[in-house]
Amino acid sequence: QQVKLQLKLDNISIHHQRIENFPPQKFHTIVSRAFTSAKNFFELTRHLGQAHTTWLAMKGQYPKDELLELALLPVDAT
């Protein structure tokens, strides 16, 4: 919310709620902060993405092991 205000970004929306309760819709970018592993983050939000969605997971340190685990996920062709 603070970045949106400081940068005067009127074309983004901030949602603070559990992903399990989030109504289905498609996003261009999905951002997470201190949420879960990269794999779980992607699996839990995959239904909110589309072909060109970018997932951004803010992590404390470079998550090399998590990225390797994420690379093993099957690619959905839809």
BASEDO-489047 format. One record per residue: residue number from 1; chain; x, y, z of N, C-alpha, C in turn; residue in one letter. Coordinates in steps of 0.2 Angstrom, whole numbers. Atoms other than C-alpha are relative to their C-alpha. Example, Ala and Ser with C-alpha at 12.3 -4.5 7.8 and 13.67 -1.06 7.14 Angstrom:
BASEDO-489047
[1; 'A'; [4; -6; 0]; [62; -22; 39]; [4; 6; 0]; 'a'],
[2; 'A'; [-4; -6; -1]; [68; -5; 36]; [-4; 5; 3]; 's'],
END
This chain:
BASEDO-489047
[1; 'A'; [4; -6; 0]; [0; 0; 0]; [4; 6; 0]; 'q'],
[2; 'A'; [-4; -6; 0]; [14; 12; 4]; [3; 2; -6]; 'q'],
[3; 'A'; [-3; -1; 7]; [23; 10; -13]; [-5; 3; -4]; 'v'],
[4; 'A'; [6; -3; 5]; [6; 13; -22]; [-1; 7; 2]; 'k'],
[5; 'A'; [1; -7; -2]; [4; 29; -12]; [6; 4; -2]; 'l'],
[6; 'A'; [-6; -4; 2]; [22; 35; -14]; [1; 1; -7]; 'q'],
[7; 'A'; [-1; 0; 7]; [23; 31; -32]; [-6; 2; -4]; 'l'],
[8; 'A'; [6; -2; 3]; [5; 37; -36]; [-2; -5; -5]; 'k'],
[9; 'A'; [2; 6; 4]; [1; 20; -44]; [-8; -1; 0]; 'l'],
[10; 'A'; [7; 0; 0]; [-18; 22; -48]; [-3; -7; -3]; 'd'],
[11; 'A'; [3; 6; 4]; [-19; 6; -59]; [2; -6; 3]; 'n'],
[12; 'A'; [-1; 7; -3]; [-15; -7; -46]; [-5; 0; 6]; 'i'],
[13; 'A'; [4; 1; -6]; [-25; -14; -32]; [4; -5; 5]; 's'],
[14; 'A'; [-3; 4; -6]; [-19; -21; -15]; [-6; -4; 3]; 'i'],
[15; 'A'; [5; 4; -3]; [-28; -36; -8]; [3; -3; 7]; 'h'],
[16; 'A'; [-3; 3; -6]; [-25; -42; 10]; [-6; -5; 3]; 'h'],
[17; 'A'; [5; 5; -3]; [-35; -58; 13]; [3; -7; -2]; 'q'],
[18; 'A'; [-2; 7; 1]; [-32; -77; 13]; [-1; -2; -7]; 'r'],
[19; 'A'; [1; 2; 7]; [-29; -84; -5]; [-6; -5; 0]; 'i'],
[20; 'A'; [6; 5; 1]; [-42; -98; -1]; [-7; 4; 0]; 'e'],
[21; 'A'; [6; -4; 0]; [-55; -84; 1]; [-1; 5; -6]; 'n'],
[22; 'A'; [-1; -5; 5]; [-50; -74; -14]; [-4; -2; -6]; 'f'],
[23; 'A'; [4; 2; 6]; [-63; -74; -29]; [4; -1; -6]; 'p'],
[24; 'A'; [-4; 1; 6]; [-56; -81; -45]; [0; 6; -5]; 'p'],
[25; 'A'; [-1; -5; 6]; [-50; -69; -58]; [7; 0; -2]; 'q'],
[26; 'A'; [-7; 1; 3]; [-34; -67; -68]; [4; 7; 1]; 'k'],
[27; 'A'; [-4; -6; -2]; [-20; -55; -64]; [7; -1; -5]; 'f'],
[28; 'A'; [-7; -1; 4]; [-4; -49; -74]; [6; -1; 5]; 'h'],
[29; 'A'; [-6; 1; -5]; [7; -49; -58]; [-3; -2; 6]; 't'],
[30; 'A'; [2; 2; -6]; [5; -58; -42]; [6; 0; 5]; 'i'],
[31; 'A'; [-6; -1; -5]; [16; -53; -27]; [-2; -3; 7]; 'v'],
[32; 'A'; [1; 3; -6]; [19; -61; -11]; [6; 2; 5]; 's'],
[33; 'A'; [-6; -2; -5]; [29; -56; 5]; [-1; -4; 6]; 'r'],
[34; 'A'; [0; 4; -6]; [34; -68; 18]; [-6; -5; 1]; 'a'],
[35; 'A'; [6; 4; 0]; [21; -81; 13]; [1; -7; 1]; 'f'],
[36; 'A'; [-1; 7; -1]; [27; -98; 10]; [6; -2; -5]; 't'],
[37; 'A'; [-5; 2; 4]; [39; -108; -1]; [-2; 3; -7]; 's'],
[38; 'A'; [2; -3; 7]; [40; -102; -20]; [-5; -6; -3]; 'a'],
[39; 'A'; [4; 5; 3]; [32; -119; -25]; [-7; 1; 3]; 'k'],
[40; 'A'; [6; -1; -3]; [18; -117; -13]; [-4; 6; -2]; 'n'],
[41; 'A'; [3; -6; 3]; [15; -99; -18]; [-3; -1; -7]; 'f'],
[42; 'A'; [2; 1; 7]; [14; -104; -36]; [-6; -4; 0]; 'f'],
[43; 'A'; [5; 5; 0]; [3; -119; -33]; [-7; 3; 3]; 'e'],
[44; 'A'; [6; -3; -3]; [-9; -109; -22]; [-3; 6; -4]; 'l'],
[45; 'A'; [2; -6; 4]; [-10; -94; -34]; [-1; -2; -8]; 't'],
[46; 'A'; [0; 1; 7]; [-9; -103; -51]; [-6; 1; -3]; 'r'],
[47; 'A'; [7; -1; 3]; [-28; -102; -54]; [-1; 8; -1]; 'h'],
[48; 'A'; [1; -7; 1]; [-26; -83; -53]; [4; 3; -6]; 'l'],
[49; 'A'; [-4; -2; 5]; [-13; -82; -67]; [-3; -1; -7]; 'g'],
[50; 'A'; [1; 1; 7]; [-13; -82; -86]; [6; -1; -3]; 'q'],
[51; 'A'; [-6; 2; 4]; [-1; -86; -100]; [6; 5; 2]; 'a'],
[52; 'A'; [-6; -5; -1]; [10; -70; -96]; [0; 3; 7]; 'h'],
[53; 'A'; [0; -2; -7]; [7; -68; -77]; [8; 0; 2]; 't'],
[54; 'A'; [-7; 1; -4]; [23; -64; -67]; [-1; 0; 7]; 't'],
[55; 'A'; [1; 2; -7]; [24; -71; -50]; [7; 3; 4]; 'w'],
[56; 'A'; [-5; -3; -3]; [35; -60; -38]; [0; -2; 8]; 'l'],
[57; 'A'; [0; 2; -7]; [40; -68; -21]; [5; 3; 4]; 'a'],
[58; 'A'; [-5; -3; -4]; [49; -57; -9]; [3; -4; 5]; 'm'],
[59; 'A'; [-4; 4; -4]; [62; -67; 0]; [5; 3; 4]; 'k'],
[60; 'A'; [-5; -3; -3]; [74; -63; 13]; [7; -2; -3]; 'g'],
[61; 'A'; [-6; 2; 4]; [88; -72; 4]; [-1; -4; -6]; 'q'],
[62; 'A'; [1; 3; 6]; [90; -79; -13]; [-2; -7; 1]; 'y'],
[63; 'A'; [2; 6; -1]; [80; -95; -13]; [2; -5; -5]; 'p'],
[64; 'A'; [-3; 5; 5]; [91; -107; -24]; [-4; -6; 1]; 'k'],
[65; 'A'; [4; 7; 0]; [83; -123; -17]; [-7; 0; -2]; 'd'],
[66; 'A'; [7; -1; 2]; [65; -116; -19]; [-1; 0; -7]; 'e'],
[67; 'A'; [0; -1; 8]; [69; -111; -37]; [1; -7; -3]; 'l'],
[68; 'A'; [-1; 7; 3]; [75; -129; -41]; [-6; -4; 1]; 'l'],
[69; 'A'; [6; 3; -1]; [60; -136; -33]; [-6; 2; -4]; 'e'],
[70; 'A'; [5; -3; 5]; [49; -125; -43]; [1; -2; -7]; 'l'],
[71; 'A'; [-2; 2; 7]; [58; -129; -59]; [-3; -7; -2]; 'a'],
[72; 'A'; [2; 7; 1]; [52; -147; -56]; [-8; -1; -1]; 'l'],
[73; 'A'; [7; 1; 1]; [33; -143; -57]; [-2; -1; -7]; 'l'],
[74; 'A'; [2; 1; 7]; [24; -148; -73]; [-3; 6; -2]; 'p'],
[75; 'A'; [3; -6; 3]; [19; -135; -85]; [-7; -1; -3]; 'v'],
[76; 'A'; [7; 1; 2]; [1; -133; -88]; [-1; 4; -7]; 'd'],
[77; 'A'; [0; -3; 7]; [-2; -130; -107]; [-6; 4; -1]; 'a'],
[78; 'A'; [6; -4; 2]; [-19; -121; -105]; [1; 7; 2]; 't'],
END
